[in-house]
Amino acid sequence: MFDQTLRGRIIEAAMKLAAERPWKDVTLLDIAEATGVTLVDLKREFSSKSDILAAFTRAVDDEVLRRAPKRESTTSRRDALFEILMTRFDVLAPYKQALRSIAGDWRVPDPAFVCTCLASQHWMLQAAGIETSGLGGRVKVGGLAGLYASVFRTWLADDDPGLARTMAALDRRLRRAERTLSDIEDIKACACRIMDRFACIVRPRRHAETGEETGAGPRPEETSGAGI
């Protein structure tokens, strides 16, 4: 998944070290030495371990998007998202031990890395053909981030090659999210109808206040001398 550029080699070295020891014990100097470069070389590419993890996450996003199955018109959004997220777990599989180490040290996430994770879920939704624009889109992204975090923990503990527990957890959470999303869309549609009705009430009042009622002609005194 990673090329042999310096950035790619650094990420690979970091993940290899994470698989061998607790992530909290891995230093940037360790990663530089494992890559075969100086700390100055590493500094030119990454500012922190969180920065390396963010680059790893973006690389995973790219690989998932490359592997994503084409969505058929008859495929539901839930089924499409299920396929996308299971593809993501397939991409992550070679790094599972490293991710266990990293997750075990996850106390207070770096805010920048949290933004990367949210951007990642935005692309997973897009790959499933689900729109993410506007307030509703932000709700979907945030909801999927929480869903994915929960299922990710299940996946970390699931050593079954068939990932039965992971698939069951993902299916269950997606069904629940589908119902919640349907409720949100119903509320949004209701709010839009209320706003439309409010606009219809307010608009005629504004016309009346400015003398713009439909069909209202000029007063007689206003027409005297009109042809001069």
C-alpha positions as CSV (number, residue, x, y, z in Angstrom):
1,M,0.0,0.0,0.0
2,F,2.9,2.3,0.7
3,D,5.4,3.3,-2.0
4,Q,9.2,3.5,-1.5
5,T,9.2,7.3,-1.1
6,L,10.6,8.6,2.1
7,R,7.1,9.2,3.5
8,G,6.0,5.7,2.6
9,R,9.0,4.1,4.2
10,I,8.6,6.2,7.4
11,I,4.9,5.1,7.7
12,E,5.8,1.5,7.2
13,A,8.6,1.7,9.8
14,A,6.3,3.3,12.3
15,M,3.6,0.6,11.8
16,K,6.2,-2.2,12.1
17,L,7.5,-0.8,15.4
18,A,4.0,-0.4,16.7
19,A,3.4,-4.1,16.0
20,E,6.5,-5.0,18.0
21,R,6.1,-2.9,21.1
22,P,3.6,-0.5,22.8
23,W,3.0,2.6,20.7
24,K,3.7,4.8,23.7
25,D,7.2,3.4,23.8
26,V,7.9,4.2,20.1
27,T,9.8,7.5,19.6
28,L,10.3,9.5,16.5
29,L,14.0,8.7,16.8
30,D,13.1,5.0,16.8
31,I,11.1,5.5,13.6
32,A,13.9,7.5,11.9
33,E,16.5,4.8,12.8
34,A,14.2,2.0,11.6
35,T,13.7,3.9,8.3
36,G,17.5,4.4,7.9
37,V,17.3,8.2,8.0
38,T,18.2,11.0,10.4
39,L,15.7,12.7,12.7
40,V,16.2,15.8,10.5
41,D,15.0,13.9,7.5
42,L,12.0,12.6,9.3
43,K,11.2,16.1,10.6
44,R,10.9,17.4,7.0
45,E,8.1,14.9,6.4
46,F,6.3,14.6,9.7
47,S,5.9,16.7,12.8
48,S,4.7,14.1,15.2
49,K,3.6,10.5,15.6
50,S,0.0,11.7,15.2
51,D,1.0,13.2,11.9
52,I,2.3,9.9,10.8
53,L,-0.9,8.2,11.8
54,A,-2.9,10.8,9.9
55,A,-0.9,10.0,6.8
56,F,-1.5,6.3,7.3
57,T,-5.2,7.0,7.6
58,R,-5.2,9.0,4.3
59,A,-3.3,6.2,2.6
60,V,-5.9,3.7,3.8
61,D,-8.7,6.0,2.5
62,D,-7.0,6.0,-0.9
63,E,-6.7,2.2,-1.0
64,V,-10.3,1.7,0.1
65,L,-11.5,4.0,-2.7
66,R,-9.4,2.1,-5.2
67,R,-10.9,-1.2,-4.1
68,A,-14.5,0.0,-3.6
69,P,-17.0,-2.1,-5.5
70,K,-19.2,-0.3,-8.0
71,R,-22.5,0.5,-6.4
72,E,-25.5,-0.9,-8.3
73,S,-28.6,1.2,-8.6
74,T,-30.6,-1.4,-6.6
75,T,-28.1,-1.4,-3.7
76,S,-29.3,0.2,-0.6
77,R,-27.2,2.9,1.2
78,R,-26.8,0.6,4.2
79,D,-25.6,-2.3,2.1
80,A,-23.2,-0.1,0.1
81,L,-21.8,1.3,3.3
82,F,-21.4,-2.2,4.8
83,E,-19.3,-3.2,1.8
84,I,-17.2,-0.1,2.0
85,L,-16.4,-0.5,5.7
86,M,-15.7,-4.2,5.3
87,T,-13.3,-3.3,2.5
88,R,-11.6,-0.9,4.9
89,F,-11.1,-3.7,7.4
90,D,-9.6,-5.8,4.7
91,V,-7.1,-3.0,3.9
92,L,-6.3,-2.6,7.6
93,A,-5.8,-6.4,8.2
94,P,-2.0,-6.5,7.6
95,Y,-1.6,-3.7,10.3
96,K,-4.0,-5.2,12.9
97,Q,-1.3,-5.9,15.5
98,A,0.1,-2.4,15.1
99,L,-3.4,-0.9,15.4
100,R,-4.0,-2.9,18.6
101,S,-0.8,-1.3,20.1
102,I,-1.9,2.2,18.9
103,A,-5.4,1.8,20.2
104,G,-4.2,0.6,23.5
105,D,-2.3,3.9,24.0
106,W,-5.2,6.1,22.8
107,R,-6.0,8.5,25.6
108,V,-6.7,12.0,24.4
109,P,-6.6,12.1,20.5
110,D,-4.8,14.9,18.8
111,P,-7.4,17.3,17.5
112,A,-5.8,17.4,14.0
113,F,-5.9,13.6,13.9
114,V,-9.6,13.7,14.8
115,C,-10.2,16.0,11.8
116,T,-8.4,13.5,9.6
117,C,-10.7,10.7,11.0
118,L,-13.8,12.8,10.2
119,A,-12.5,13.5,6.7
120,S,-12.0,9.7,6.3
121,Q,-15.6,9.0,7.1
122,H,-16.7,11.7,4.7
123,W,-14.9,9.7,1.9
124,M,-16.4,6.4,3.1
125,L,-19.9,7.9,2.8
126,Q,-19.1,9.3,-0.6
127,A,-17.8,5.9,-1.8
128,A,-21.2,4.5,-0.8
129,G,-23.0,7.1,-2.8
130,I,-24.2,9.1,0.3
131,E,-24.2,12.9,0.1
132,T,-22.4,14.7,2.9
133,S,-23.0,18.4,2.2
134,G,-24.7,20.8,4.5
135,L,-25.8,20.3,8.1
136,G,-27.3,16.9,7.4
137,G,-24.0,15.8,5.9
138,R,-22.1,16.8,9.0
139,V,-24.5,14.8,11.1
140,K,-23.9,11.7,8.9
141,V,-20.2,12.1,9.1
142,G,-20.2,12.5,12.9
143,G,-22.6,9.6,13.2
144,L,-20.5,7.3,11.0
145,A,-17.4,8.2,12.9
146,G,-19.0,7.0,16.2
147,L,-20.3,3.9,14.5
148,Y,-16.9,3.1,13.0
149,A,-15.1,3.6,16.2
150,S,-17.3,1.1,18.0
151,V,-17.1,-1.5,15.2
152,F,-13.3,-0.9,14.9
153,R,-12.9,-2.0,18.6
154,T,-14.9,-5.2,17.8
155,W,-12.7,-5.8,14.8
156,L,-9.5,-5.4,16.8
157,A,-10.6,-8.3,19.1
158,D,-12.0,-10.4,16.3
159,D,-9.5,-13.1,15.3
160,D,-11.9,-15.2,13.3
161,P,-10.7,-15.2,9.6
162,G,-14.4,-14.8,8.6
163,L,-14.8,-11.7,10.9
164,A,-18.2,-13.0,12.0
165,R,-18.4,-10.8,15.1
166,T,-17.3,-7.7,13.1
167,M,-19.8,-8.2,10.4
168,A,-22.6,-8.8,12.9
169,A,-21.7,-5.7,14.9
170,L,-21.4,-3.6,11.7
171,D,-24.8,-4.8,10.4
172,R,-26.5,-4.1,13.7
173,R,-25.0,-0.6,14.0
174,L,-25.8,0.3,10.4
175,R,-29.5,-0.9,10.8
176,R,-29.8,1.3,13.9
177,A,-28.1,4.2,12.1
178,E,-30.4,3.8,9.1
179,R,-33.5,4.2,11.4
180,T,-31.9,7.2,13.1
181,L,-31.1,8.8,9.7
182,S,-34.7,8.2,8.5
183,D,-36.0,10.0,11.6
184,I,-33.6,12.9,11.0
185,E,-34.6,13.2,7.4
186,D,-38.3,13.2,8.5
187,I,-37.6,16.0,11.0
188,K,-35.7,17.9,8.3
189,A,-38.5,17.6,5.8
190,C,-41.0,18.7,8.5
191,A,-38.9,21.7,9.3
192,C,-38.7,22.7,5.6
193,R,-42.5,22.5,5.3
194,I,-42.9,24.7,8.3
195,M,-40.4,27.3,6.9
196,D,-42.2,27.2,3.6
197,R,-45.5,27.9,5.3
198,F,-44.0,30.7,7.4
199,A,-42.5,32.3,4.2
200,C,-46.0,32.2,2.5
201,I,-47.5,34.0,5.5
202,V,-44.8,36.6,5.8
203,R,-44.5,37.4,2.1
204,P,-48.0,38.9,1.6
205,R,-47.7,41.0,4.8
206,R,-44.5,42.5,3.4
207,H,-46.2,43.3,0.1
208,A,-49.1,44.9,2.0
209,E,-46.8,47.1,4.0
210,T,-45.1,48.4,0.9
211,G,-48.3,48.8,-1.2
212,E,-47.4,45.9,-3.5
213,E,-50.6,43.9,-3.3
214,T,-51.3,42.0,-6.5
215,G,-53.9,43.8,-8.7
216,A,-53.7,47.1,-6.7
217,G,-53.8,50.0,-9.1
218,P,-52.6,53.6,-8.6
219,R,-54.9,56.0,-6.7
220,P,-56.8,58.5,-8.9
221,E,-54.9,61.5,-7.6
222,E,-51.7,59.7,-8.6
223,T,-52.8,59.5,-12.3
224,S,-53.7,63.2,-12.8
225,G,-51.4,64.7,-15.4
226,A,-49.9,61.4,-16.2
227,G,-49.9,62.1,-19.9
228,I,-48.2,65.5,-19.8
